[in-house]
Amino acid sequence: MLKSTKQINLNGTSEINGQVVVSLNSMIPSDTGVGNISQYVQNAELYEANKTQVRSDVAAFTDLVYAIEDELAAESVVV
């Protein structure tokens, strides 16, 4: 028997001067609507020199994930 699941995958990067500093990804399964967020620092030197901007980008990505989680929760509410 086939069993399948649906999920939303998001990918993003924080870039400084065209160089990827941090890669971000999130997977949100539609059955739970609760995602996870992973981040990988690809350039530690640029990260250290630009923490404020990079952390702002990470926060924006996190907000995007939360917004999608909230959309999924609203869709699953039965009135």
Backbone bond lengths (Angstrom), bond angles and torsions (degrees), N, CA, C in turn:
res aa  C-N    CA-C-N  psi(-1)  N-CA   C-N-CA  omega(-1)  CA-C   N-CA-C  phi
1 M - - - 1.430 - - 1.527 108.82 -
2 L 1.308 114.71 136.87 1.457 120.26 179.15 1.518 110.11 -79.82
3 K 1.311 115.45 131.93 1.461 121.41 172.37 1.520 106.21 -126.27
4 S 1.310 116.35 127.42 1.451 119.36 -179.43 1.521 109.75 -131.81
5 T 1.308 114.86 158.71 1.455 120.76 177.33 1.523 108.03 -132.02
6 K 1.320 114.37 155.61 1.460 121.06 177.45 1.515 107.74 -112.65
7 Q 1.310 115.75 140.86 1.456 119.56 178.13 1.521 109.19 -147.30
8 I 1.314 115.04 158.84 1.451 121.68 176.11 1.527 107.06 -109.21
9 N 1.318 116.21 128.82 1.463 121.56 177.10 1.521 108.93 -112.78
10 L 1.314 116.23 129.99 1.462 122.16 176.16 1.515 108.57 -119.70
11 N 1.317 115.56 140.31 1.452 121.40 176.05 1.517 108.36 -131.96
12 G 1.313 116.19 143.23 1.456 120.56 177.98 1.515 110.56 -152.56
13 T 1.315 114.89 167.34 1.463 120.67 176.44 1.517 109.09 -138.55
14 S 1.311 115.39 149.20 1.453 122.03 168.80 1.519 105.55 -105.12
15 E 1.323 115.30 121.17 1.459 120.22 -175.42 1.520 110.67 -120.37
16 I 1.301 115.25 142.91 1.463 123.62 173.82 1.523 107.13 -124.35
17 N 1.317 116.15 123.39 1.475 121.75 -179.48 1.528 112.14 50.58
18 G 1.334 116.29 40.77 1.455 121.07 177.10 1.510 115.49 79.17
19 Q 1.332 117.69 1.40 1.466 121.01 178.84 1.524 109.97 -105.86
20 V 1.320 115.87 133.26 1.463 120.51 178.40 1.517 108.75 -70.90
21 V 1.323 115.79 124.04 1.460 121.76 178.75 1.524 109.84 -100.50
22 V 1.333 116.29 -45.23 1.462 121.44 -179.82 1.521 108.65 -135.29
23 S 1.326 116.06 134.60 1.463 122.42 172.06 1.521 107.51 -100.13
24 L 1.331 115.67 138.63 1.461 121.22 -178.62 1.518 109.19 -126.51
25 N 1.312 116.46 142.43 1.461 119.28 172.15 1.512 109.73 -148.59
26 S 1.311 113.14 153.94 1.457 120.39 179.39 1.518 108.88 -144.18
27 M 1.304 116.18 143.64 1.452 122.90 174.85 1.520 106.67 -124.93
28 I 1.342 115.42 123.91 1.462 120.68 -179.48 1.527 107.73 -119.88
29 P 1.331 117.94 107.30 1.458 120.01 177.63 1.529 109.83 -72.57
30 S 1.334 116.37 137.01 1.457 118.98 -177.79 1.529 112.20 -71.08
31 D 1.331 117.52 -22.02 1.466 118.08 -178.98 1.524 112.76 -72.92
32 T 1.324 117.98 -30.98 1.465 119.94 177.61 1.522 111.85 -107.06
33 G 1.321 117.32 -28.94 1.454 121.29 -178.12 1.516 113.78 70.68
34 V 1.321 116.64 10.89 1.466 121.44 -179.31 1.521 107.86 -113.41
35 G 1.316 115.55 116.64 1.457 120.08 -175.25 1.508 113.54 -96.49
36 N 1.298 114.25 174.18 1.457 121.25 171.43 1.519 107.57 -124.42
37 I 1.300 115.88 154.43 1.463 121.06 -179.48 1.522 108.05 -125.77
38 S 1.327 115.15 129.65 1.456 120.92 176.20 1.523 108.33 -118.64
39 Q 1.319 114.91 143.58 1.457 118.93 174.82 1.518 108.88 -135.33
40 Y 1.335 114.73 145.35 1.446 121.11 -178.34 1.519 108.08 -133.94
41 V 1.320 116.70 118.83 1.462 121.30 178.01 1.526 107.64 -77.76
42 Q 1.326 115.81 118.05 1.461 120.68 -178.81 1.524 112.63 -97.39
43 N 1.324 116.22 -20.32 1.460 119.45 -179.95 1.527 108.03 -138.54
44 A 1.325 116.29 93.12 1.471 121.47 -174.92 1.529 112.29 -63.43
45 E 1.320 116.98 -34.97 1.465 120.00 -178.88 1.532 110.75 -65.40
46 L 1.334 116.54 -47.21 1.466 119.63 177.68 1.529 111.27 -67.60
47 Y 1.320 116.44 -34.10 1.465 119.87 176.91 1.531 110.23 -60.64
48 E 1.313 116.89 -49.98 1.468 121.26 -179.10 1.522 111.46 -60.75
49 A 1.319 116.64 -38.65 1.462 120.75 -177.25 1.528 113.24 -78.33
50 N 1.336 116.89 -16.16 1.463 121.02 -173.98 1.528 112.51 -134.22
51 K 1.325 116.69 34.61 1.473 120.64 -175.16 1.523 113.20 -53.97
52 T 1.322 117.24 -41.17 1.461 119.52 -176.39 1.525 111.02 -61.70
53 Q 1.323 116.92 -47.71 1.462 120.40 -179.61 1.522 111.30 -67.22
54 V 1.316 117.03 -44.58 1.463 120.52 -178.80 1.526 110.48 -62.91
55 R 1.311 116.89 -43.81 1.464 120.00 179.05 1.521 111.29 -65.39
56 S 1.309 117.59 -32.91 1.462 121.09 174.94 1.531 110.38 -64.81
57 D 1.325 117.04 -41.90 1.464 121.66 177.07 1.523 110.92 -63.32
58 V 1.327 117.01 -42.69 1.470 121.09 178.45 1.533 109.87 -62.77
59 A 1.322 117.18 -41.26 1.467 121.03 178.37 1.528 110.52 -63.80
60 A 1.329 117.69 -40.34 1.465 120.84 178.41 1.527 110.88 -64.12
61 F 1.324 116.93 -40.32 1.462 120.99 177.27 1.521 110.17 -64.10
62 T 1.324 116.51 -43.56 1.462 121.17 178.53 1.524 110.44 -61.01
63 D 1.330 117.29 -42.43 1.463 120.81 177.34 1.519 111.47 -60.77
64 L 1.326 117.11 -38.32 1.459 121.10 177.40 1.528 110.98 -63.05
65 V 1.313 116.39 -43.79 1.469 120.58 177.93 1.528 109.97 -61.69
66 Y 1.332 116.96 -45.44 1.465 120.37 178.72 1.522 111.44 -60.49
67 A 1.325 117.64 -40.07 1.460 121.10 179.76 1.529 110.89 -62.49
68 I 1.315 116.85 -41.02 1.468 120.48 178.29 1.521 110.23 -67.66
69 E 1.333 117.33 -41.94 1.463 120.16 175.94 1.528 110.45 -57.57
70 D 1.334 116.34 -43.22 1.469 120.45 -179.85 1.526 111.36 -65.50
71 E 1.332 117.27 -38.70 1.464 120.76 175.94 1.526 111.04 -60.48
72 L 1.314 115.41 -46.16 1.466 119.34 179.62 1.526 111.29 -63.02
73 A 1.328 117.08 -39.50 1.464 120.79 179.22 1.523 110.04 -65.42
74 A 1.324 117.44 -40.85 1.467 121.14 -179.73 1.519 110.58 -65.95
75 E 1.330 117.19 -37.10 1.462 120.95 179.37 1.529 112.02 -67.91
76 S 1.321 116.61 -27.90 1.459 119.95 -176.56 1.529 113.05 -88.78
77 V 1.337 117.25 -6.44 1.451 120.57 179.54 1.526 109.25 -75.21
78 V 1.307 115.38 126.00 1.466 121.33 178.44 1.506 107.99 -105.61
79 V 1.331 115.81 123.50 1.462 120.35 -177.27 1.498 109.59 -98.58
